[in-house]
Amino acid sequence: MSNWQPIETHGGHCSPVLVCRETPTETIRATSAFLDVTGVWRLFGSKGGNRRLRFEPTHWQPLPEPPETV
């Protein structure tokens, strides 16, 4: 089951989500990103937090729960 939602439904919160871009001529590219307070999508992560996302996302979904440890 897919949880991808149109980017327009995101709501502008700053927590990390998965984003992708889908067009008839492009392959889906997904990455973890967040929308900063200025409305710019940025890569999420220790090395990526200051870098602007290189594509304009068309869809988003919440991050999955992390695996349970034994």
CHARMM-style PDB file with segment names, atoms N, HN, CA, C and O in Angstrom:
ATOM      1  N   MET     1       0.839  -1.172   0.000  1.00  0.00      PROA
ATOM      2  CA  MET     1       0.000   0.000   0.000  1.00  0.00      PROA
ATOM      3  C   MET     1       0.894   1.248   0.000  1.00  0.00      PROA
ATOM      4  O   MET     1       1.856   1.331   0.763  1.00  0.00      PROA
ATOM      5  N   SER     2       0.574   2.186  -0.839  1.00  0.00      PROA
ATOM      6  HN  SER     2      -0.208   2.119  -1.459  1.00  0.00      PROA
ATOM      7  CA  SER     2       1.352   3.407  -0.960  1.00  0.00      PROA
ATOM      8  C   SER     2       0.766   4.495  -0.061  1.00  0.00      PROA
ATOM      9  O   SER     2      -0.449   4.683  -0.006  1.00  0.00      PROA
ATOM     10  N   ASN     3       1.644   5.203   0.637  1.00  0.00      PROA
ATOM     11  HN  ASN     3       2.631   5.050   0.592  1.00  0.00      PROA
ATOM     12  CA  ASN     3       1.216   6.329   1.472  1.00  0.00      PROA
ATOM     13  C   ASN     3       1.572   7.664   0.847  1.00  0.00      PROA
ATOM     14  O   ASN     3       1.484   8.698   1.510  1.00  0.00      PROA
ATOM     15  N   TRP     4       1.982   7.661  -0.440  1.00  0.00      PROA
ATOM     16  HN  TRP     4       2.054   6.821  -0.978  1.00  0.00      PROA
ATOM     17  CA  TRP     4       2.367   8.912  -1.094  1.00  0.00      PROA
ATOM     18  C   TRP     4       1.153   9.826  -1.209  1.00  0.00      PROA
ATOM     19  O   TRP     4       0.064   9.404  -1.599  1.00  0.00      PROA
ATOM     20  N   GLN     5       1.372  11.084  -0.860  1.00  0.00      PROA
ATOM     21  HN  GLN     5       2.257  11.427  -0.544  1.00  0.00      PROA
ATOM     22  CA  GLN     5       0.320  12.094  -0.906  1.00  0.00      PROA
ATOM     23  C   GLN     5       0.803  13.261  -1.751  1.00  0.00      PROA
ATOM     24  O   GLN     5       2.004  13.527  -1.793  1.00  0.00      PROA
ATOM     25  N   PRO     6      -0.101  13.966  -2.427  1.00  0.00      PROA
ATOM     26  CA  PRO     6       0.315  15.144  -3.200  1.00  0.00      PROA
ATOM     27  C   PRO     6       1.013  16.150  -2.284  1.00  0.00      PROA
ATOM     28  O   PRO     6       0.621  16.319  -1.130  1.00  0.00      PROA
ATOM     29  N   ILE     7       2.033  16.806  -2.795  1.00  0.00      PROA
ATOM     30  HN  ILE     7       2.351  16.668  -3.733  1.00  0.00      PROA
ATOM     31  CA  ILE     7       2.819  17.733  -1.991  1.00  0.00      PROA
ATOM     32  C   ILE     7       1.958  18.869  -1.438  1.00  0.00      PROA
ATOM     33  O   ILE     7       2.277  19.434  -0.391  1.00  0.00      PROA
ATOM     34  N   GLU     8       0.877  19.205  -2.127  1.00  0.00      PROA
ATOM     35  HN  GLU     8       0.618  18.746  -2.977  1.00  0.00      PROA
ATOM     36  CA  GLU     8      -0.012  20.282  -1.677  1.00  0.00      PROA
ATOM     37  C   GLU     8      -0.677  19.957  -0.337  1.00  0.00      PROA
ATOM     38  O   GLU     8      -1.141  20.861   0.358  1.00  0.00      PROA
ATOM     39  N   THR     9      -0.727  18.672   0.029  1.00  0.00      PROA
ATOM     40  HN  THR     9      -0.351  17.937  -0.536  1.00  0.00      PROA
ATOM     41  CA  THR     9      -1.365  18.271   1.288  1.00  0.00      PROA
ATOM     42  C   THR     9      -0.380  18.246   2.450  1.00  0.00      PROA
ATOM     43  O   THR     9      -0.761  17.877   3.561  1.00  0.00      PROA
ATOM     44  N   HSD    10       0.870  18.624   2.226  1.00  0.00      PROA
ATOM     45  HN  HSD    10       1.179  18.923   1.324  1.00  0.00      PROA
ATOM     46  CA  HSD    10       1.905  18.507   3.260  1.00  0.00      PROA
ATOM     47  C   HSD    10       1.608  19.316   4.511  1.00  0.00      PROA
ATOM     48  O   HSD    10       1.787  18.798   5.613  1.00  0.00      PROA
ATOM     49  N   GLY    11       1.175  20.528   4.397  1.00  0.00      PROA
ATOM     50  HN  GLY    11       1.030  20.949   3.502  1.00  0.00      PROA
ATOM     51  CA  GLY    11       0.822  21.327   5.556  1.00  0.00      PROA
ATOM     52  C   GLY    11       1.925  22.223   6.095  1.00  0.00      PROA
ATOM     53  O   GLY    11       1.676  23.015   7.004  1.00  0.00      PROA
ATOM     54  N   GLY    12       3.134  22.121   5.562  1.00  0.00      PROA
ATOM     55  HN  GLY    12       3.336  21.478   4.823  1.00  0.00      PROA
ATOM     56  CA  GLY    12       4.193  23.049   5.926  1.00  0.00      PROA
ATOM     57  C   GLY    12       4.915  22.796   7.228  1.00  0.00      PROA
ATOM     58  O   GLY    12       5.655  23.670   7.680  1.00  0.00      PROA
ATOM     59  N   HSD    13       4.738  21.636   7.863  1.00  0.00      PROA
ATOM     60  HN  HSD    13       4.137  20.926   7.497  1.00  0.00      PROA
ATOM     61  CA  HSD    13       5.458  21.380   9.111  1.00  0.00      PROA
ATOM     62  C   HSD    13       6.935  21.105   8.835  1.00  0.00      PROA
ATOM     63  O   HSD    13       7.296  20.709   7.726  1.00  0.00      PROA
ATOM     64  N   CYS    14       7.772  21.309   9.818  1.00  0.00      PROA
ATOM     65  HN  CYS    14       7.478  21.631  10.719  1.00  0.00      PROA
ATOM     66  CA  CYS    14       9.227  21.210   9.642  1.00  0.00      PROA
ATOM     67  C   CYS    14       9.796  19.833   9.961  1.00  0.00      PROA
ATOM     68  O   CYS    14      11.012  19.658   9.879  1.00  0.00      PROA
ATOM     69  N   SER    15       8.979  18.853  10.320  1.00  0.00      PROA
ATOM     70  HN  SER    15       7.991  18.995  10.386  1.00  0.00      PROA
ATOM     71  CA  SER    15       9.511  17.527  10.642  1.00  0.00      PROA
ATOM     72  C   SER    15       9.890  16.788   9.357  1.00  0.00      PROA
ATOM     73  O   SER    15       9.300  17.038   8.306  1.00  0.00      PROA
ATOM     74  N   PRO    16      10.875  15.877   9.432  1.00  0.00      PROA
ATOM     75  CA  PRO    16      11.330  15.178   8.233  1.00  0.00      PROA
ATOM     76  C   PRO    16      10.275  14.224   7.672  1.00  0.00      PROA
ATOM     77  O   PRO    16       9.534  13.580   8.414  1.00  0.00      PROA
ATOM     78  N   VAL    17      10.230  14.155   6.347  1.00  0.00      PROA
ATOM     79  HN  VAL    17      10.832  14.678   5.744  1.00  0.00      PROA
ATOM     80  CA  VAL    17       9.329  13.259   5.619  1.00  0.00      PROA
ATOM     81  C   VAL    17      10.081  12.719   4.409  1.00  0.00      PROA
ATOM     82  O   VAL    17      11.150  13.224   4.066  1.00  0.00      PROA
ATOM     83  N   LEU    18       9.531  11.698   3.762  1.00  0.00      PROA
ATOM     84  HN  LEU    18       8.663  11.287   4.041  1.00  0.00      PROA
ATOM     85  CA  LEU    18      10.056  11.245   2.481  1.00  0.00      PROA
ATOM     86  C   LEU    18       9.401  12.074   1.392  1.00  0.00      PROA
ATOM     87  O   LEU    18       8.193  12.312   1.433  1.00  0.00      PROA
ATOM     88  N   VAL    19      10.183  12.514   0.421  1.00  0.00      PROA
ATOM     89  HN  VAL    19      11.164  12.321   0.387  1.00  0.00      PROA
ATOM     90  CA  VAL    19       9.633  13.261  -0.704  1.00  0.00      PROA
ATOM     91  C   VAL    19      10.122  12.645  -2.009  1.00  0.00      PROA
ATOM     92  O   VAL    19      11.175  12.008  -2.044  1.00  0.00      PROA
ATOM     93  N   CYS    20       9.361  12.834  -3.074  1.00  0.00      PROA
ATOM     94  HN  CYS    20       8.506  13.352  -3.045  1.00  0.00      PROA
ATOM     95  CA  CYS    20       9.772  12.355  -4.387  1.00  0.00      PROA
ATOM     96  C   CYS    20       9.187  13.270  -5.450  1.00  0.00      PROA
ATOM     97  O   CYS    20       8.304  14.086  -5.186  1.00  0.00      PROA
ATOM     98  N   ARG    21       9.702  13.110  -6.646  1.00  0.00      PROA
ATOM     99  HN  ARG    21      10.419  12.447  -6.861  1.00  0.00      PROA
ATOM    100  CA  ARG    21       9.193  13.847  -7.807  1.00  0.00      PROA
ATOM    101  C   ARG    21       8.785  12.816  -8.839  1.00  0.00      PROA
ATOM    102  O   ARG    21       9.550  11.906  -9.158  1.00  0.00      PROA
ATOM    103  N   GLU    22       7.592  12.957  -9.353  1.00  0.00      PROA
ATOM    104  HN  GLU    22       6.970  13.696  -9.094  1.00  0.00      PROA
ATOM    105  CA  GLU    22       7.105  12.032 -10.364  1.00  0.00      PROA
ATOM    106  C   GLU    22       6.515  12.825 -11.518  1.00  0.00      PROA
ATOM    107  O   GLU    22       5.571  13.596 -11.346  1.00  0.00      PROA
ATOM    108  N   THR    23       7.086  12.621 -12.694  1.00  0.00      PROA
ATOM    109  HN  THR    23       7.853  11.994 -12.834  1.00  0.00      PROA
ATOM    110  CA  THR    23       6.557  13.213 -13.910  1.00  0.00      PROA
ATOM    111  C   THR    23       6.561  12.121 -14.975  1.00  0.00      PROA
ATOM    112  O   THR    23       7.175  11.074 -14.767  1.00  0.00      PROA
ATOM    113  N   PRO    24       5.904  12.329 -16.091  1.00  0.00      PROA
ATOM    114  CA  PRO    24       5.906  11.305 -17.140  1.00  0.00      PROA
ATOM    115  C   PRO    24       7.298  10.993 -17.688  1.00  0.00      PROA
ATOM    116  O   PRO    24       7.511   9.911 -18.235  1.00  0.00      PROA
ATOM    117  N   THR    25       8.247  11.919 -17.551  1.00  0.00      PROA
ATOM    118  HN  THR    25       8.074  12.797 -17.106  1.00  0.00      PROA
ATOM    119  CA  THR    25       9.576  11.708 -18.137  1.00  0.00      PROA
ATOM    120  C   THR    25      10.669  11.444 -17.106  1.00  0.00      PROA
ATOM    121  O   THR    25      11.819  11.223 -17.488  1.00  0.00      PROA
ATOM    122  N   GLU    26      10.348  11.458 -15.810  1.00  0.00      PROA
ATOM    123  HN  GLU    26       9.414  11.636 -15.500  1.00  0.00      PROA
ATOM    124  CA  GLU    26      11.357  11.268 -14.775  1.00  0.00      PROA
ATOM    125  C   GLU    26      11.054  10.048 -13.921  1.00  0.00      PROA
ATOM    126  O   GLU    26       9.897   9.690 -13.697  1.00  0.00      PROA
ATOM    127  N   THR    27      12.113   9.429 -13.457  1.00  0.00      PROA
ATOM    128  HN  THR    27      13.053   9.719 -13.639  1.00  0.00      PROA
ATOM    129  CA  THR    27      11.989   8.344 -12.497  1.00  0.00      PROA
ATOM    130  C   THR    27      11.757   8.953 -11.117  1.00  0.00      PROA
ATOM    131  O   THR    27      12.264  10.032 -10.811  1.00  0.00      PROA
ATOM    132  N   ILE    28      10.991   8.256 -10.293  1.00  0.00      PROA
ATOM    133  HN  ILE    28      10.579   7.379 -10.541  1.00  0.00      PROA
ATOM    134  CA  ILE    28      10.770   8.734  -8.931  1.00  0.00      PROA
ATOM    135  C   ILE    28      12.090   8.720  -8.181  1.00  0.00      PROA
ATOM    136  O   ILE    28      12.810   7.721  -8.181  1.00  0.00      PROA
ATOM    137  N   ARG    29      12.400   9.847  -7.539  1.00  0.00      PROA
ATOM    138  HN  ARG    29      11.815  10.659  -7.539  1.00  0.00      PROA
ATOM    139  CA  ARG    29      13.580   9.940  -6.685  1.00  0.00      PROA
ATOM    140  C   ARG    29      13.077  10.298  -5.295  1.00  0.00      PROA
ATOM    141  O   ARG    29      12.416  11.321  -5.119  1.00  0.00      PROA
ATOM    142  N   ALA    30      13.378   9.480  -4.329  1.00  0.00      PROA
ATOM    143  HN  ALA    30      13.915   8.649  -4.472  1.00  0.00      PROA
ATOM    144  CA  ALA    30      12.887   9.742  -2.979  1.00  0.00      PROA
ATOM    145  C   ALA    30      14.046  10.016  -2.040  1.00  0.00      PROA
ATOM    146  O   ALA    30      15.118   9.423  -2.166  1.00  0.00      PROA
ATOM    147  N   THR    31      13.825  10.910  -1.110  1.00  0.00      PROA
ATOM    148  HN  THR    31      12.955  11.392  -1.008  1.00  0.00      PROA
ATOM    149  CA  THR    31      14.832  11.235  -0.112  1.00  0.00      PROA
ATOM    150  C   THR    31      14.136  11.765   1.127  1.00  0.00      PROA
ATOM    151  O   THR    31      12.967  12.147   1.077  1.00  0.00      PROA
ATOM    152  N   SER    32      14.843  11.786   2.218  1.00  0.00      PROA
ATOM    153  HN  SER    32      15.793  11.476   2.259  1.00  0.00      PROA
ATOM    154  CA  SER    32      14.317  12.352   3.448  1.00  0.00      PROA
ATOM    155  C   SER    32      14.617  13.845   3.452  1.00  0.00      PROA
ATOM    156  O   SER    32      15.766  14.254   3.280  1.00  0.00      PROA
ATOM    157  N   ALA    33      13.589  14.653   3.647  1.00  0.00      PROA
ATOM    158  HN  ALA    33      12.656  14.321   3.786  1.00  0.00      PROA
ATOM    159  CA  ALA    33      13.747  16.100   3.583  1.00  0.00      PROA
ATOM    160  C   ALA    33      12.800  16.758   4.567  1.00  0.00      PROA
ATOM    161  O   ALA    33      11.918  16.112   5.132  1.00  0.00      PROA
ATOM    162  N   PHE    34      12.996  18.048   4.763  1.00  0.00      PROA
ATOM    163  HN  PHE    34      13.713  18.573   4.304  1.00  0.00      PROA
ATOM    164  CA  PHE    34      12.073  18.817   5.590  1.00  0.00      PROA
ATOM    165  C   PHE    34      11.877  20.180   4.955  1.00  0.00      PROA
ATOM    166  O   PHE    34      12.739  20.669   4.224  1.00  0.00      PROA
ATOM    167  N   LEU    35      10.759  20.776   5.233  1.00  0.00      PROA
ATOM    168  HN  LEU    35      10.059  20.380   5.827  1.00  0.00      PROA
ATOM    169  CA  LEU    35      10.432  22.105   4.722  1.00  0.00      PROA
ATOM    170  C   LEU    35      10.838  23.109   5.796  1.00  0.00      PROA
ATOM    171  O   LEU    35      10.297  23.093   6.901  1.00  0.00      PROA
ATOM    172  N   ASP    36      11.792  23.984   5.469  1.00  0.00      PROA
ATOM    173  HN  ASP    36      12.231  23.997   4.571  1.00  0.00      PROA
ATOM    174  CA  ASP    36      12.246  24.938   6.487  1.00  0.00      PROA
ATOM    175  C   ASP    36      11.253  26.085   6.653  1.00  0.00      PROA
ATOM    176  O   ASP    36      10.271  26.173   5.915  1.00  0.00      PROA
ATOM    177  N   VAL    37      11.505  26.947   7.606  1.00  0.00      PROA
ATOM    178  HN  VAL    37      12.302  26.876   8.206  1.00  0.00      PROA
ATOM    179  CA  VAL    37      10.550  28.010   7.930  1.00  0.00      PROA
ATOM    180  C   VAL    37      10.370  29.021   6.802  1.00  0.00      PROA
ATOM    181  O   VAL    37       9.403  29.783   6.803  1.00  0.00      PROA
ATOM    182  N   THR    38      11.295  29.035   5.837  1.00  0.00      PROA
ATOM    183  HN  THR    38      12.081  28.416   5.836  1.00  0.00      PROA
ATOM    184  CA  THR    38      11.157  29.951   4.700  1.00  0.00      PROA
ATOM    185  C   THR    38      10.435  29.302   3.527  1.00  0.00      PROA
ATOM    186  O   THR    38      10.242  29.938   2.491  1.00  0.00      PROA
ATOM    187  N   GLY    39      10.028  28.026   3.680  1.00  0.00      PROA
ATOM    188  HN  GLY    39      10.185  27.509   4.521  1.00  0.00      PROA
ATOM    189  CA  GLY    39       9.328  27.339   2.604  1.00  0.00      PROA
ATOM    190  C   GLY    39      10.235  26.654   1.605  1.00  0.00      PROA
ATOM    191  O   GLY    39       9.797  26.311   0.507  1.00  0.00      PROA
ATOM    192  N   VAL    40      11.509  26.444   1.970  1.00  0.00      PROA
ATOM    193  HN  VAL    40      11.865  26.722   2.862  1.00  0.00      PROA
ATOM    194  CA  VAL    40      12.476  25.776   1.093  1.00  0.00      PROA
ATOM    195  C   VAL    40      12.654  24.338   1.564  1.00  0.00      PROA
ATOM    196  O   VAL    40      12.856  24.090   2.753  1.00  0.00      PROA
ATOM    197  N   TRP    41      12.579  23.385   0.627  1.00  0.00      PROA
ATOM    198  HN  TRP    41      12.415  23.585  -0.339  1.00  0.00      PROA
ATOM    199  CA  TRP    41      12.828  21.980   0.953  1.00  0.00      PROA
ATOM    200  C   TRP    41      14.327  21.766   1.108  1.00  0.00      PROA
ATOM    201  O   TRP    41      15.109  22.175   0.250  1.00  0.00      PROA
ATOM    202  N   ARG    42      14.728  21.124   2.203  1.00  0.00      PROA
ATOM    203  HN  ARG    42      14.092  20.792   2.900  1.00  0.00      PROA
ATOM    204  CA  ARG    42      16.132  20.849   2.488  1.00  0.00      PROA
ATOM    205  C   ARG    42      16.320  19.378   2.802  1.00  0.00      PROA
ATOM    206  O   ARG    42      15.421  18.715   3.320  1.00  0.00      PROA
ATOM    207  N   LEU    43      17.530  18.870   2.474  1.00  0.00      PROA
ATOM    208  HN  LEU    43      18.260  19.408   2.053  1.00  0.00      PROA
ATOM    209  CA  LEU    43      17.856  17.488   2.797  1.00  0.00      PROA
ATOM    210  C   LEU    43      17.910  17.319   4.301  1.00  0.00      PROA
ATOM    211  O   LEU    43      18.360  18.215   5.015  1.00  0.00      PROA
ATOM    212  N   PHE    44      17.456  16.179   4.786  1.00  0.00      PROA
ATOM    213  HN  PHE    44      17.090  15.451   4.206  1.00  0.00      PROA
ATOM    214  CA  PHE    44      17.470  15.901   6.212  1.00  0.00      PROA
ATOM    215  C   PHE    44      18.616  14.954   6.523  1.00  0.00      PROA
ATOM    216  O   PHE    44      18.836  13.984   5.798  1.00  0.00      PROA
ATOM    217  N   GLY    45      19.329  15.222   7.567  1.00  0.00      PROA
ATOM    218  HN  GLY    45      19.150  16.010   8.156  1.00  0.00      PROA
ATOM    219  CA  GLY    45      20.413  14.349   7.995  1.00  0.00      PROA
ATOM    220  C   GLY    45      21.584  15.158   8.493  1.00  0.00      PROA
ATOM    221  O   GLY    45      21.642  16.373   8.305  1.00  0.00      PROA
ATOM    222  N   SER    46      22.517  14.479   9.128  1.00  0.00      PROA
ATOM    223  HN  SER    46      22.470  13.492   9.280  1.00  0.00      PROA
ATOM    224  CA  SER    46      23.629  15.191   9.752  1.00  0.00      PROA
ATOM    225  C   SER    46      24.472  15.953   8.738  1.00  0.00      PROA
ATOM    226  O   SER    46      24.996  17.021   9.056  1.00  0.00      PROA
ATOM    227  N   LYS    47      24.614  15.428   7.529  1.00  0.00      PROA
ATOM    228  HN  LYS    47      24.188  14.561   7.271  1.00  0.00      PROA
ATOM    229  CA  LYS    47      25.417  16.114   6.517  1.00  0.00      PROA
ATOM    230  C   LYS    47      24.566  16.904   5.537  1.00  0.00      PROA
ATOM    231  O   LYS    47      25.072  17.798   4.859  1.00  0.00      PROA
ATOM    232  N   GLY    48      23.290  16.588   5.456  1.00  0.00      PROA
ATOM    233  HN  GLY    48      22.879  15.862   6.007  1.00  0.00      PROA
ATOM    234  CA  GLY    48      22.475  17.209   4.429  1.00  0.00      PROA
ATOM    235  C   GLY    48      21.594  18.346   4.877  1.00  0.00      PROA
ATOM    236  O   GLY    48      20.954  18.977   4.036  1.00  0.00      PROA
ATOM    237  N   GLY    49      21.528  18.641   6.171  1.00  0.00      PROA
ATOM    238  HN  GLY    49      22.048  18.129   6.854  1.00  0.00      PROA
ATOM    239  CA  GLY    49      20.567  19.596   6.691  1.00  0.00      PROA
ATOM    240  C   GLY    49      20.695  21.007   6.170  1.00  0.00      PROA
ATOM    241  O   GLY    49      19.737  21.777   6.251  1.00  0.00      PROA
ATOM    242  N   ASN    50      21.849  21.372   5.637  1.00  0.00      PROA
ATOM    243  HN  ASN    50      22.626  20.747   5.571  1.00  0.00      PROA
ATOM    244  CA  ASN    50      22.025  22.731   5.135  1.00  0.00      PROA
ATOM    245  C   ASN    50      21.950  22.810   3.622  1.00  0.00      PROA
ATOM    246  O   ASN    50      22.124  23.885   3.048  1.00  0.00      PROA
ATOM    247  N   ARG    51      21.696  21.701   2.978  1.00  0.00      PROA
ATOM    248  HN  ARG    51      21.554  20.828   3.444  1.00  0.00      PROA
ATOM    249  CA  ARG    51      21.661  21.703   1.511  1.00  0.00      PROA
ATOM    250  C   ARG    51      20.224  21.728   1.008  1.00  0.00      PROA
ATOM    251  O   ARG    51      19.368  20.980   1.480  1.00  0.00      PROA
ATOM    252  N   ARG    52      19.988  22.588   0.058  1.00  0.00      PROA
ATOM    253  HN  ARG    52      20.684  23.195  -0.325  1.00  0.00      PROA
ATOM    254  CA  ARG    52      18.674  22.685  -0.567  1.00  0.00      PROA
ATOM    255  C   ARG    52      18.422  21.431  -1.403  1.00  0.00      PROA
ATOM    256  O   ARG    52      19.336  20.913  -2.044  1.00  0.00      PROA
ATOM    257  N   LEU    53      17.201  20.956  -1.393  1.00  0.00      PROA
ATOM    258  HN  LEU    53      16.459  21.377  -0.872  1.00  0.00      PROA
ATOM    259  CA  LEU    53      16.815  19.813  -2.207  1.00  0.00      PROA
ATOM    260  C   LEU    53      16.968  20.180  -3.674  1.00  0.00      PROA
ATOM    261  O   LEU    53      16.592  21.284  -4.068  1.00  0.00      PROA
ATOM    262  N   ARG    54      17.503  19.295  -4.483  1.00  0.00      PROA
ATOM    263  HN  ARG    54      17.809  18.398  -4.162  1.00  0.00      PROA
ATOM    264  CA  ARG    54      17.804  19.619  -5.881  1.00  0.00      PROA
ATOM    265  C   ARG    54      16.629  19.431  -6.832  1.00  0.00      PROA
ATOM    266  O   ARG    54      16.767  19.660  -8.033  1.00  0.00      PROA
ATOM    267  N   PHE    55      15.490  19.023  -6.321  1.00  0.00      PROA
ATOM    268  HN  PHE    55      15.377  18.837  -5.345  1.00  0.00      PROA
ATOM    269  CA  PHE    55      14.303  18.908  -7.165  1.00  0.00      PROA
ATOM    270  C   PHE    55      13.092  19.384  -6.379  1.00  0.00      PROA
ATOM    271  O   PHE    55      13.094  19.361  -5.148  1.00  0.00      PROA
ATOM    272  N   GLU    56      12.076  19.808  -7.080  1.00  0.00      PROA
ATOM    273  HN  GLU    56      12.075  19.827  -8.080  1.00  0.00      PROA
ATOM    274  CA  GLU    56      10.840  20.246  -6.441  1.00  0.00      PROA
ATOM    275  C   GLU    56       9.944  19.015  -6.276  1.00  0.00      PROA
ATOM    276  O   GLU    56       9.503  18.440  -7.271  1.00  0.00      PROA
ATOM    277  N   PRO    57       9.670  18.603  -5.035  1.00  0.00      PROA
ATOM    278  CA  PRO    57       8.884  17.383  -4.846  1.00  0.00      PROA
ATOM    279  C   PRO    57       7.435  17.537  -5.308  1.00  0.00      PROA
ATOM    280  O   PRO    57       6.847  18.617  -5.245  1.00  0.00      PROA
ATOM    281  N   THR    58       6.887  16.420  -5.772  1.00  0.00      PROA
ATOM    282  HN  THR    58       7.364  15.542  -5.823  1.00  0.00      PROA
ATOM    283  CA  THR    58       5.482  16.383  -6.159  1.00  0.00      PROA
ATOM    284  C   THR    58       4.648  15.581  -5.173  1.00  0.00      PROA
ATOM    285  O   THR    58       3.425  15.715  -5.134  1.00  0.00      PROA
ATOM    286  N   HSD    59       5.326  14.726  -4.354  1.00  0.00      PROA
ATOM    287  HN  HSD    59       6.319  14.617  -4.386  1.00  0.00      PROA
ATOM    288  CA  HSD    59       4.627  13.869  -3.396  1.00  0.00      PROA
ATOM    289  C   HSD    59       5.433  13.760  -2.105  1.00  0.00      PROA
ATOM    290  O   HSD    59       6.638  14.012  -2.092  1.00  0.00      PROA
ATOM    291  N   TRP    60       4.763  13.387  -1.028  1.00  0.00      PROA
ATOM    292  HN  TRP    60       3.784  13.183  -1.038  1.00  0.00      PROA
ATOM    293  CA  TRP    60       5.420  13.188   0.251  1.00  0.00      PROA
ATOM    294  C   TRP    60       4.719  12.075   1.015  1.00  0.00      PROA
ATOM    295  O   TRP    60       3.592  11.701   0.691  1.00  0.00      PROA
ATOM    296  N   GLN    61       5.398  11.545   2.035  1.00  0.00      PROA
ATOM    297  HN  GLN    61       6.313  11.849   2.298  1.00  0.00      PROA
ATOM    298  CA  GLN    61       4.797  10.612   2.966  1.00  0.00      PROA
ATOM    299  C   GLN    61       5.588  10.643   4.273  1.00  0.00      PROA
ATOM    300  O   GLN    61       6.770  10.987   4.272  1.00  0.00      PROA
ATOM    301  N   PRO    62       4.943  10.287   5.386  1.00  0.00      PROA
ATOM    302  CA  PRO    62       5.670  10.273   6.653  1.00  0.00      PROA
ATOM    303  C   PRO    62       6.796   9.249   6.622  1.00  0.00      PROA
ATOM    304  O   PRO    62       6.740   8.267   5.883  1.00  0.00      PROA
ATOM    305  N   LEU    63       7.821   9.495   7.438  1.00  0.00      PROA
ATOM    306  HN  LEU    63       7.867  10.294   8.038  1.00  0.00      PROA
ATOM    307  CA  LEU    63       8.879   8.512   7.569  1.00  0.00      PROA
ATOM    308  C   LEU    63       8.324   7.259   8.228  1.00  0.00      PROA
ATOM    309  O   LEU    63       7.461   7.360   9.100  1.00  0.00      PROA
ATOM    310  N   PRO    64       8.797   6.077   7.834  1.00  0.00      PROA
ATOM    311  CA  PRO    64       8.327   4.848   8.494  1.00  0.00      PROA
ATOM    312  C   PRO    64       8.911   4.774   9.908  1.00  0.00      PROA
ATOM    313  O   PRO    64       9.891   5.446  10.231  1.00  0.00      PROA
ATOM    314  N   GLU    65       8.294   3.955  10.723  1.00  0.00      PROA
ATOM    315  HN  GLU    65       7.498   3.409  10.461  1.00  0.00      PROA
ATOM    316  CA  GLU    65       8.798   3.703  12.072  1.00  0.00      PROA
ATOM    317  C   GLU    65      10.138   2.967  11.951  1.00  0.00      PROA
ATOM    318  O   GLU    65      10.301   2.144  11.050  1.00  0.00      PROA
ATOM    319  N   PRO    66      11.094   3.245  12.833  1.00  0.00      PROA
ATOM    320  CA  PRO    66      12.353   2.512  12.790  1.00  0.00      PROA
ATOM    321  C   PRO    66      12.141   1.059  13.203  1.00  0.00      PROA
ATOM    322  O   PRO    66      11.163   0.744  13.881  1.00  0.00      PROA
ATOM    323  N   PRO    67      13.053   0.169  12.799  1.00  0.00      PROA
ATOM    324  CA  PRO    67      12.905  -1.233  13.173  1.00  0.00      PROA
ATOM    325  C   PRO    67      13.040  -1.414  14.687  1.00  0.00      PROA
ATOM    326  O   PRO    67      13.745  -0.664  15.361  1.00  0.00      PROA
ATOM    327  N   GLU    68      12.360  -2.407  15.186  1.00  0.00      PROA
ATOM    328  HN  GLU    68      11.787  -3.017  14.637  1.00  0.00      PROA
ATOM    329  CA  GLU    68      12.468  -2.717  16.611  1.00  0.00      PROA
ATOM    330  C   GLU    68      13.757  -3.484  16.858  1.00  0.00      PROA
ATOM    331  O   GLU    68      14.147  -4.336  16.060  1.00  0.00      PROA
ATOM    332  N   THR    69      14.407  -3.178  17.957  1.00  0.00      PROA
ATOM    333  HN  THR    69      14.090  -2.485  18.606  1.00  0.00      PROA
ATOM    334  CA  THR    69      15.636  -3.915  18.294  1.00  0.00      PROA
ATOM    335  C   THR    69      15.271  -5.117  19.150  1.00  0.00      PROA
ATOM    336  O   THR    69      14.291  -5.107  19.895  1.00  0.00      PROA
ATOM    337  N   VAL    70      16.079  -6.136  19.020  1.00  0.00      PROA
ATOM    338  HN  VAL    70      16.875  -6.145  18.414  1.00  0.00      PROA
ATOM    339  CA  VAL    70      15.812  -7.384  19.774  1.00  0.00      PROA
ATOM    340  C   VAL    70      16.472  -7.330  21.118  1.00  0.00      PROA
ATOM    341  OT1 VAL    70      16.366  -8.278  21.896  1.00  0.00      PROA
TER     342      VAL     70
END
